[in-house]
Amino acid sequence: MRVWGRLALGAALALVPVGLQAEMGALERDARSEGHLTWYVAHYTSEAAADLANAFGDRYGVKVKVVHTTAQVSYQRLLQDLKNKQAICDVFSSTDVGHYVRLKDKGYLARYEPQNAAKIAEPFRSFDRDGFYHATSAGFVLLTYNTTELPVDRAPKKWTDLLELEWKHRIATGHPGFSGYVGTWAVAMRKLYGWSFFERLEKNKPQIGRSINDTLSMLSAGQRQLGVGAAGPTLARATRGSPLAITFPADGAVLVIAPSAVMKDSRNPNAARLFIEFLNSTEASRINAAHFAVPIRPEVTSPPGLRPLQSVKTIRPTVSEIAQGIPEVIDQWRETFGN
């Protein structure tokens, strides 16, 4: 995979104007002189984040310290750093788009236009038209289930199936107060069906974890039979033998597009900018696809078991809907579910 990435980079550079090649050459040189960066990330599984960090280090000789947590925990850690005037994080990658809106408004982000941003697939371009944050990851929130406990013909086919009483004490989900994926899903469901959807869901007494990936442990152990899950980690677990499968809901899978940004006070600004370039590269997209994420580069095909984006009925809240909606649904969630 890494050899292919280097060959692809060489071919791509042959098509880049000399001036831009010189800019990239200078960026790489300065990044190597800095030698390292710290990455606060909630986008991926810890394995996928490590693979991306290692691939970047192998190519550029720049070490990436990965700090992998849920989106809300990562954000609170970053805010604490900023409050204490500690410039620890160089690149911030959250699954809650609202984080970037607030950080941008407060002047905490550095503006940077990656050359590779123009090469990602059209649905992911120009996420922030001012250039302060850029799409670097995408995934689906959909229905997941335990194939041993629940045959495919009995698995729910749409979101509202979760409200049927037969699923009482059988559902697993994460928490919007921790997970950007769950928060975005909750915003989408509230828009589609109103908060009454969650009031009815509460009557089925779901088991609630923190990260959306906590559902995988619940389902694999047979504690719950179906869940609100992320497609990529579920498929990855399934390939390793866990009895898990996914269903694309008839009323729409929630598409979560997750950006990354360079912090304005980064102590390694060149390494940080180069890392954003890398996250938008074909090599990074291939690594993501190997972990069953939605590829953001058009040259990369969807992994087995994951439908291509253009063939999926999706629900995609806007940036403003997410930024305003996630704090609201966190409060509503706690009132409804009691945690």
Summary of the structure (lengths in Angstrom):
residues: 339
radius of gyration: 19.9
end to end distance: 43.1
largest distance: 64.0
contacts: 1194
relative contact order: 0.19
helix: 48%
strand: 17%
